[in-house]
């Protein structure tokens, strides 16, 4: 009798697993699995929604099916429609929810008309319907998600203001200089950028948003507000089932939860104390788990897709819409003699392409801000709008950021992910197009 493997969640990780193994996939959204990395391109009108569909699953998926309860004793998943799905192995790929900030005028689950998160294809289509040339839009949050949303809205013709509470844009990924260059580029698209700017509340009329109130009392008129304040792992299903949960669902190197018959992968999973929230680690975790389940259950696993192919276009994260944006998986699965395949963590490279009068490519990895004693090398070309920087600690490359010219990114990423001693050569060689090789 074959082993029944059930996967809850049709996002990046769940879809990858369902492509590699014969599983029952329960997808809450009514849409076939799609590439969230390309949602900004749908919002901007560059792609139709069907273009970003992911490759098909091995078995037909049950779409529009929300799992509401796990009965571990009976080994069943109860769904919102009243049906129950039995399992021998269960995989939670429940993803994450957008963070909704505690703003005045934003209460309960129902958002005022004109206020949108930016996480799903339905969010994207609702925004597209609301945006027309000249409409006033405010994006709350200047991280990867907010920058991508602001770019897409501007491309769609909106009059966009980007409000970032932190000191600079994409402060988690970029250093001060790179962030300043990014800001210049975003402003060249017609986006008005405000940093160190905390949003305090929303104004409404007849249930629709009319303005955004800043903490200092300044008011921004708005007919569209995008909440791009990050994401939080969806762990309610796991917690209610009694599984160990910290920030995410706690898993070991075989992506196994505190119940040996239940695994977790992707944005909802916490491995070695870390929740990645990125596409690259989600794909690696799904691939590692596919090998584990194939070995333990006898399920036939298909070959893993080529690294980094996250959508029908085969793009490696060219435009970003969420914190899963533009990541290239670098390391994580091991298969030593006599040892089962395992997930040991991922080093993820963030990549983003912003279109406009002067398209801007950027890539960042590791630690981009030096510690005392670190060596750094920076090259700046103001004419071309290019900036490159690496951080070296001892004889190891620990991080880097590149804007405008990514020719060296492949060699730099290999040096970083390999975590091996750098050759005894001038550090400047790291920023040449061949990475010093």
N, C-alpha and C positions, 0 to 999 in steps of 0.2 A: 504494500500500500504506500502510495507516495506521501511525502510530508507536505502538510498544508502550511504554506508560508503566506502570511497576510501582512501587507504594508499599509500603514495609515499615513496618508499624505502624498500628494501628487506633485510636490515641488521638485527642485533640482535633485536632491538625494533620492527621494522616493521613485522618481521617474527613471533615474539611472539604474537603480536596483531592479526595477520592473522590466527594464530593457535587457538586463543580463540574466535574470532568473525567471522561471515560470511561477509567478506569484499572483495573489489576488490584491489588486491595488484599490484602496478606498480613497478617492479624491473628493475633498469637500467642495471644490469649485466645479461648476458644470462644464468648464472648458477642458479640452485635452491639455496635458502638461505643456508648458511653454517656458521660454527662456526669459527670466526676469531681467537679466542684464540688458536686454534690448527694449525694455518698456519705454525708455525715454525717446527712442526712435519712433515708436508708435505714437506717443504723445505729440511729437514734432511733426507727424504726418509723413515721415520718411518711409515707414514700413506699414503695411496692413497687418492687422492682428494675426492672421493665419501664417504670415511669413515667419513669425518667431516661435512656431510650434516646435516642440522637441521631437526627436525620432520616436516612432511608435513602440509601445510595450509588447512583450512577448505574448501576454494573455490580455484579453479585453479588460479594460479598467472599469470599475464601477464609479462613474463620475457623479457629482452632485450628491454624494453620500457622506454625511458627517458622522463620525464616530463619537459617541457620547459617554460610553462606559466600557471598562475592561473588567471582565469577570475572570480573574486569574485561576480560580479553583475549577471553573467549568471550561476554561480556555476558550472563551468567546469574546467577541467585540460586539457590543450593542450599538446600533445605529439610530439616528434620529427618526428614521421612518419606521422604527419598530423591529426591523430585521436583526438577526443575529448571525455573525459569521464566525465559524469555528476555526481555530488555528492550532498548529503544533509548534510553530515559531511565529512570533509577532515582532514586527519592526515598526518603531515609532519614528516617523519622519514628518512630524507635525509642524516644523518650521518655526516661524516667529511672527509676532504681531507688531504693528507700528506702535511706537510710544506716542500717546496723546498727552501733551503737557497740561499741567493744572492751570488753565487760563480762566479768567472770569468770562462768563458767557459760554463756557464749554462744559456742560454737565451731562452725565449719563452717556448711554451708548449712541443715542441719536445725535448726529452732528447737524449744525445749522446748514441750511442750503448755501452752497458755495464754498463750504469747508470740506477739504478732501485729504485723506491720507494718500500715500503713493506707494502701494505695495503690490497690488494685484492688477490683472488686466481690466477688471471692472472699474477699479479706481482710475486707471488710465483712460478708459473710454468715457467715464463720467467727466473727467477733466477736459477731454477733447470736445465734448458737447458744450461745455461751459465757456470755452475760450474762443474768442473772436478777435480780430484785429482791434487794438486799442483798449481792450478790457484791462482794468487795473488788477494785477495779481501780486500777492505777497507770499513769498516762500519763507517759512519759519524753519531755520536750521541751515547752516553753511557747511555741513559735512559733504561726503561724497554724494549722498542722496539729494541734498538740497541744491548743490551746484548743478547736478545733472537735470533736476527738475526745472531750475531757473533757465538753463540753456534751452531746454525743449520748449518751455512756455514762450521764451523770446522768439525762438524760431517759428513758433505758431502765430506770432504777431501780437502777443500780449505785452502790456506795459508792466515790467516786472521789477519788484523790489525784493532783495534778498536780505533777510534779517538774521544775523549770526550772533549768538550770545557770547561766544568766545572771542579771543583777540584776533583771530585770523581764520581764513577759509581752510577747510580740510586740515585742521591742526593735528589730527591724529596721524596723518600720513606725511605731511610736508613740513619742511623747516621754514623759518621766517622768510628767507629770500624767495624760495619757490612759491610760498603762499602769496607773496606780494605780486609775483609775476602772474599767478593764476588770477588774482583779483583784477589786474590790469586787463587780462584777456576777457574775463566775464563782463567787465564794464564796457569793453569794446563791442560787445554784443547788444548793448543798450540796457543792460541790467544795472539798476541802482543798488549798490552794496553798502550795507551798514554792519559794521562789526562792533563788538562790545555793546550789543544792543539787545536788551532783554524785553521780550514781549510779555505784557501783563494781562491782556484780555482782548475780547472781541466785542464789537458793537453789532447789534442786529436790528432789523426792522421787518416785522411780519415774518419772522422765522428765517430770514436770510441775512447773511453777513453783509455789513456795510463798511466796516473799518476795523483796523487792528490798532489797539492801544499799546504803546510802549510804556515801560516802567517809569520813564522820566516824564510821562504825560503827553509826549508827542503822539499824534494820531496820523495813521496812514490810511487813506481811503482804499478800499478793496472790495471787489465783487467776487474775487476768487482767492482763497487762502489754501496753501498747500502745507501740511504739517509733515516736515521732514526731520523729525527729531530722534531718529534712530529706531531700533527694533528691540524686542524683548522675546526670549524663547517662550514658545507655547508649551507649558509643562502641566497644565491643569489635569489633563487626562492621566498622565503618569502619576501625579501627586495623589489624585483621588484613588488610584489603584494601589497606593501604598509603596510605590517605587522610591528609591533614594533620589532626591532632587536638591540641588544647591541653586546656583543660578540657572543651570540647565539640568537635563536628566543625566545623572552621573553614569558614565560607562567606563569599561576597562579597555585594554588593548585589542580585544575582540569585539568592541562596541557592544558589550553585554551589560545590561543593567543589573540591579540587585536581584532581579528574577532571572535565572539562567536561561529561560525560554523567551525572554523579551530583550530586544536590542533597540538602540536608538542611534540615528545618524543625522547629520546636517545641523541646521541652525538650532534645533532643540537640544542637541547633545552637548554634554560637558565632559571633555577628555583631559585628564591630568590637570584638572583645575581650570581649564580654558574653554570658553565658548567662542568659536571663531566667527560665526555669522557671515561667512564668505563662501563663494561658489566653489573655489578650488578645494578647500578642505571637505566640503560636502560631497564632492565627486570622489575624492580619494577615500573617504569613509565608506561610501557606497560600494566602491570597487573592492576595498578590503573585506567588507562584510559579505559581498557576493562570493568571494573565495572561501571565507569561513563557513558560510551556509552550504555551499556546494560540497565542501569536504565533509561536514558533519551530517548532512541530510541526504546526500547523494543527488541533489538537484543539479542538473547540468547547467553550468554557467557559461554564457557566451563570452567571447573575448572582450576585454575592456575597450571601449572606444578610445580613439587617440586622445592623449592628454590635452586638456584645454578645450576640446570641442564641446561647447555647451549649448549649441542650438543648431537649427537647420542650416544656418549659413556657415557653420564651422568657425565662427569668430571666437577669438579668445578675449572676450570682454572688451569690446571697442568703445562702447558708450555705457555710462553707468546710471542705474536708477535706484539701487539699494546698496546697503553695506555689503552685499554679495557681489558688487560690481567689479568687473574687470579683473578677476583674480586668476593667476596662472598657478595651478598646483605644481609643487616642486618636489616634495618628498613625503613618504609616509608609509608605504606598504613594504614589508620585508618578507622574504621567504627563504630563510636559511635552512640548511639541510637538517631534516628531522624536526623542524619547528613549524607550527602552523602559521599561515599568513597573519599578519597583525598590523594594526595601525599604530604608529609611533609618533604622530604629530605631523603638522604641515608647516612649511615656510611658504607664505603666500606673497606673491608679487602683485601689487595693485596697479592696474593700467586703466587709463581713461583717455578718450579722444573727444575733444570739444570742437564742434564745427563752428563756422563763422567766417568773417572776412579773411581771417588768418587762422586756419584750423590749428589746434594745439593738442599735441600728444604729451602725456605725462606717464611716468612710472615711478613707483616708490616701493622700497622693501626694507625690512629690518629697522634699525635705529638710525634715524636721519639727523638726530641732534647729538653732537659729540659730548662725551663725558671728559672730565679733566684727565689728561694724559693720552687721550686718543689723538690720532693723526687724521687730518682731513685734507682733501684736495677738492678745489672748486674751479670750474671753468665757466665763464660767463661770456656770452656773445650777444650784446644788446641789439645789434643790427638784425640778427636773425631771431631774437627773442628766445635764445637757447640757454639752458643752465644745466650743469652737471655737477654732482657732488658725491663723494664717497667718504665713508667713515671707516677707519681701520683701527682696530684695538689689538695691540701686540702685533702678531703676524696674521690676524684674521680680518677679513672683510665683514663688518657687522651691519652695514646699511648703506643705502644710497638713494638718491632722487635725481631724476632726469626730466627736463621739460624741453620740448621743441625738437630735440634730436635724440632719438632712441636707438641709434645704430649700435651703441655699446651695451645695450641692456641685456642681450642674450649671454654674452661672456660674463658680465657682472653677476647676473643671476646664477650662473653655473658656479662661479667662485664662491658666492654666498651660500648657496644651498649645499655645496660640498663641504663647507666648513673645514677646509684644509688650509695648511700654511701657504701663504702667498709667496710667489717666487721673489728672490732678492733682486728687485728691479725698482727703478724710481716709481713712486706712487702715481705719478702723472700717467704712466702707461695704463693704469686701470681705466682711464677715461678716454683712451683712444678707441677707434671704431672696432678694433679686434680685442679690446679688453686686456691688452698686454700679452696676449698669447703669441 
